[in-house]
Amino acid sequence: MYIFNKYIVRFYFFLSNLSDFCRMNICLIYNNAGTGSSYYRLEMPHSFNMDGVNIFCVESPLMIEASDLEMLDLIIVNRSWCFPSSDKKVDIVHTTAKLLRTYGTKIILDMDDHWELGTGHSFYKYYQENKMTDFVREHVKVADGVITSTKYLEAECRNLNSKTITLPNVPNVSLYEQYSLKSVPKSKFGIGYFGGAQHEEDVELLRISMGKLSCDSSLDGRYLLALAGYNDNPVYNAY
């Protein structure tokens, strides 16, 4: 993990045009606070000890004061640093980026999903109605650098922005004990689902098997279902 961190930090320093002898100030923008994107893509990878790096967090670019912006070297944000506007369209991507770069701050965009959603995704209709595909694609082009979750996404993003590297989802077992392997005695058979609730076609594959469990009264009380990453919103509650 140390070598991995060193590689990522070197990429950050390269984008910021800073000497290795300087301390770097990074701001993480949690524009989707409480979601997997913020947790796995912003909080988790940057919770590791990174020599020469100070980390700050805000929930929106609008919360960054001018005095704070002046001291920032990097801003890292998941998927977008602004939202679509009917009158400004993709132009708002450029104008917002220009404001964030007032004092020379560089912007890194984190992409953990493709900007072209399949019809089985619960956000597909929203993306179509608001031209989100073009909007997110413009972010990839405008960003000073891009970090992605997989090599496949890295290759896709490199078609739009050559300064792209992979930052995989790596759990920090020293801070988050749920990722430590341990034996847990249990009286029930455990069944876990770890996947995106927004991918409705994937969730639909569970219907038959879960239906069989539900209808078999002989199995009542003998198993435990766990939905990883659950939070209280309409998409998850649709389970």
C-alpha positions in Angstrom: 0.0 0.0 0.0 2.9 2.3 0.7 4.2 2.0 -2.9 0.7 2.6 -4.2 0.3 5.8 -2.1 3.7 7.0 -3.3 2.6 6.6 -6.9 -0.7 8.5 -6.4 1.0 11.3 -4.4 3.6 11.7 -7.2 0.8 12.1 -9.7 -0.8 14.8 -7.5 2.5 16.6 -7.2 3.0 16.4 -11.0 -0.3 18.0 -11.7 0.3 20.7 -9.2 3.7 21.6 -10.4 4.9 21.4 -6.8 8.3 20.3 -5.6 8.5 17.1 -3.6 9.8 19.3 -0.7 6.5 21.3 -0.5 3.4 20.4 1.5 0.3 19.9 -0.6 -3.2 21.1 0.4 -6.0 19.0 -1.1 -9.7 19.6 -0.8 -12.1 16.7 -1.2 -15.6 17.8 -2.4 -18.3 15.5 -1.1 -21.0 16.6 -3.5 -22.8 13.3 -2.9 -22.2 13.1 0.9 -23.3 9.8 2.4 -23.0 7.8 -0.8 -20.7 5.0 -1.9 -19.0 7.4 -4.3 -17.9 9.7 -1.5 -17.0 6.9 0.8 -15.0 4.6 -1.5 -13.6 7.1 -3.9 -12.8 10.1 -1.7 -12.7 9.3 2.0 -11.3 5.7 1.8 -8.3 6.1 -0.5 -7.2 9.5 1.1 -7.5 8.1 4.6 -4.1 6.5 4.2 -1.1 8.4 5.5 0.3 10.4 2.6 3.6 12.1 3.3 3.5 15.8 2.5 -0.2 16.1 2.1 -2.9 17.9 4.1 -6.5 16.9 3.4 -9.6 19.2 3.8 -13.2 18.3 3.1 -16.3 20.3 2.1 -19.8 19.3 0.8 -19.9 21.7 -2.2 -17.6 24.0 -4.2 -19.8 26.8 -3.0 -18.5 26.3 0.5 -14.9 27.1 -0.4 -14.1 30.6 0.7 -11.7 32.7 -1.4 -9.2 32.7 1.4 -9.3 28.9 1.5 -9.2 28.6 -2.3 -6.0 30.6 -2.4 -4.1 28.0 -0.3 -5.4 24.9 -2.1 -3.2 23.1 -4.5 -5.7 20.4 -5.6 -9.4 19.9 -5.6 -10.7 16.3 -6.0 -14.3 15.8 -6.8 -16.4 12.8 -7.8 -18.1 12.9 -11.3 -18.8 16.7 -11.4 -18.0 20.0 -9.7 -21.3 21.6 -10.8 -24.7 20.6 -12.0 -26.5 21.1 -15.3 -28.4 24.4 -16.0 -31.1 24.7 -18.7 -29.8 28.1 -19.8 -26.0 27.6 -19.4 -25.8 23.9 -20.4 -22.2 22.6 -20.6 -20.8 26.2 -20.4 -21.2 26.1 -16.6 -18.6 23.3 -16.5 -16.0 25.8 -17.9 -17.1 28.9 -15.9 -17.1 27.0 -12.6 -13.7 25.4 -13.3 -12.3 28.9 -14.1 -13.5 30.1 -10.7 -12.0 27.2 -8.9 -8.7 27.8 -10.7 -8.5 31.5 -9.7 -5.4 31.0 -7.7 -3.9 28.2 -9.8 -5.6 25.4 -8.0 -5.8 22.2 -10.1 -8.9 20.0 -10.4 -8.9 16.2 -10.3 -12.1 14.5 -11.4 -12.8 11.0 -10.0 -14.7 8.8 -12.4 -16.0 5.5 -10.9 -18.7 4.9 -13.6 -19.1 5.4 -17.3 -20.9 8.6 -18.4 -23.1 6.5 -20.8 -25.6 4.7 -18.7 -27.4 1.6 -19.9 -31.2 1.4 -20.0 -31.3 -0.8 -16.9 -29.8 2.0 -14.7 -32.3 3.8 -12.5 -30.8 7.2 -13.5 -31.0 6.5 -17.3 -34.1 8.6 -17.8 -32.6 11.5 -15.8 -29.4 11.3 -17.9 -31.4 11.4 -21.1 -33.7 14.3 -20.1 -30.8 16.5 -18.8 -28.2 15.5 -21.3 -26.0 14.3 -18.5 -23.8 12.2 -20.7 -22.5 15.2 -22.5 -22.3 17.1 -19.2 -20.1 14.5 -17.5 -18.0 13.9 -20.6 -17.2 17.7 -20.6 -16.0 17.4 -17.1 -13.5 14.7 -18.1 -12.2 16.9 -20.9 -11.9 20.0 -18.7 -10.3 18.4 -15.6 -6.6 18.9 -15.0 -6.4 15.2 -14.2 -8.6 12.2 -13.8 -8.6 9.2 -11.4 -10.7 6.1 -12.2 -11.6 2.9 -10.4 -10.6 0.4 -13.2 -8.2 0.1 -16.1 -11.2 -0.1 -18.4 -12.4 3.3 -17.3 -8.9 4.6 -17.5 -8.7 3.7 -21.2 -12.1 5.3 -21.8 -11.2 8.5 -20.0 -7.8 8.7 -21.8 -9.7 9.2 -25.1 -10.9 12.5 -23.6 -8.1 13.4 -21.1 -4.5 11.9 -21.4 -3.7 12.7 -17.7 -5.7 9.8 -16.3 -4.6 7.0 -13.9 -6.3 4.2 -12.0 -7.0 4.6 -8.3 -8.7 1.3 -7.3 -11.1 0.9 -4.4 -8.7 -0.2 -1.6 -10.1 -0.6 1.9 -8.0 0.9 4.8 -8.2 -2.0 7.3 -6.3 0.0 9.9 -9.1 2.6 10.2 -12.2 0.6 9.1 -12.4 -2.6 11.1 -15.2 -4.0 9.0 -12.6 -4.9 6.3 -10.5 -7.0 8.6 -10.9 -10.7 8.1 -12.2 -12.4 11.2 -14.1 -15.5 12.1 -17.6 -14.8 13.4 -19.6 -17.6 15.0 -23.2 -17.7 13.7 -26.2 -19.8 13.9 -27.7 -18.7 10.6 -26.5 -19.1 7.0 -25.4 -15.7 5.7 -26.2 -14.4 2.2 -24.8 -11.0 1.2 -25.4 -8.8 -1.8 -22.7 -6.3 -2.7 -23.7 -4.3 -5.8 -25.1 -1.1 -7.2 -28.8 -0.6 -6.3 -29.1 1.7 -9.3 -28.4 -1.2 -11.7 -32.0 -2.4 -11.7 -31.4 -5.3 -14.2 -28.7 -6.7 -11.8 -31.0 -6.4 -8.8 -33.8 -8.1 -10.8 -31.7 -11.2 -11.1 -32.1 -11.7 -7.4 -35.9 -11.8 -7.6 -36.3 -15.5 -8.4 -33.8 -16.8 -5.9 -34.9 -14.5 -3.1 -38.5 -15.4 -4.0 -37.8 -19.1 -3.5 -36.3 -18.4 -0.1 -39.3 -16.3 0.9 -41.8 -19.1 -0.1 -39.9 -21.9 1.6 -41.3 -21.8 5.2 -38.9 -24.7 6.2 -36.0 -22.2 5.9 -37.6 -19.5 8.1 -35.2 -18.2 10.7 -32.3 -20.2 9.2 -30.6 -17.5 7.1 -29.6 -13.9 7.3 -29.7 -11.5 4.3 -27.3 -8.5 4.2 -27.4 -5.6 1.7 -24.0 -4.0 1.6 -24.0 -0.3 1.4 -27.7 0.2 2.2 -28.9 3.7 3.0 -32.4 5.1 3.4 -33.5 6.3 0.0 -36.2 5.3 -2.5 -33.8 3.3 -4.7 -32.6 1.1 -1.9 -36.0 0.8 -0.3 -37.3 -0.6 -3.6 -35.5 -3.8 -2.7 
